[in-house]
Amino acid sequence: MTDEIRKLKEWIDQSSNIVFFGGAGVSTESNIPDFRSVDGLYNQQYDYPPETILSHTFFMRNPEEFYRFYKDKMLVLDARPNKAHLALAKWEQEGKLKAVITQNIDGLHQAAGSRTVYELHGSVHRNYCMKCGKFFKPEYIRDCEGVPRCDACGGMIKPDVVLYEEGLDNDTIAGAVTAISQADVLIIGGTSLVVYPAAGLIDYYRGNKLVLVNKSSTPRDKAADLIINGKIGEVFSQLV
Ligand code: NAD
């Protein structure tokens, strides 16, 4: 165990008010690609850049192309939680961790057993007809040919994920801000911290134990009290 990991273990052992803020890097060890790593989706070739495909305008104008990308790259239904998800769920069960705030849409924190999860960017597990509001499971989306349509009214179905140009849910932001502002230890992991407004939420932290666990450096490294460069699943498995 390195000195940094030993320090983090000490802080975790002493705290009963840990909050975790994470991103796509938390799920790469579950084989879901992130956006900005070298093997991430932004470094693969598509007809349009992923930021364009994943925008509200593109979804409305070009749903066929949107769903081709979404089903191929974003809708990963056979992924399993990894050691990072499992450690966070365990800390919550032990009364040490108060909330997970995630930019991920894959539902793996809940699959690991976490209960208080603020999904800033929504979830692939919820899907609604844009016309009548009927709810659909992700398997329905996966199994539809082309653009998924409502079996009740024929309306187009939209995944409950926040696309570029769309706002975040107010209640989710409020819950995340409260958790962060009251946290004793804030662990940030597996995120490039460049997607706003999500990344800005960490500014609500008032404590002096801000920990960054990431494979690469981030624009917020200077603000951290402790930096651990490594794979988050490997790091967390040493802490439980
Ligand atoms: P990002 O791709 O911008 O950054 C990922 C960061 O995680 C990088 O800094 C990378 O170095 C680091 N990383 C990768 N694997 C890691 C590991 N095993 N351990 C530690 N660090 C690791 O992702 P982001 O910051 O979350 O922002 C991009 C957007 O991507 C988010 O809005 C999110 O909704 C979306 N997204 C979600 C998923 C998912 O749900 N699993 C997958 C891809 C993208």
Boltz pocket constraint, residues with backbone or C-beta under 6 A from the ligand:
constraints:
  - pocket:
      binder: B
      contacts: [[A, 22], [A, 23], [A, 24], [A, 25], [A, 26], [A, 27], [A, 28], [A, 29], [A, 32], [A, 33], [A, 34], [A, 35], [A, 36], [A, 37], [A, 40], [A, 103], [A, 104], [A, 105], [A, 106], [A, 121], [A, 189], [A, 190], [A, 191], [A, 192], [A, 193], [A, 194], [A, 195], [A, 213], [A, 214], [A, 215], [A, 216], [A, 217], [A, 230], [A, 231], [A, 232], [A, 233]]
      max_distance: 6.0
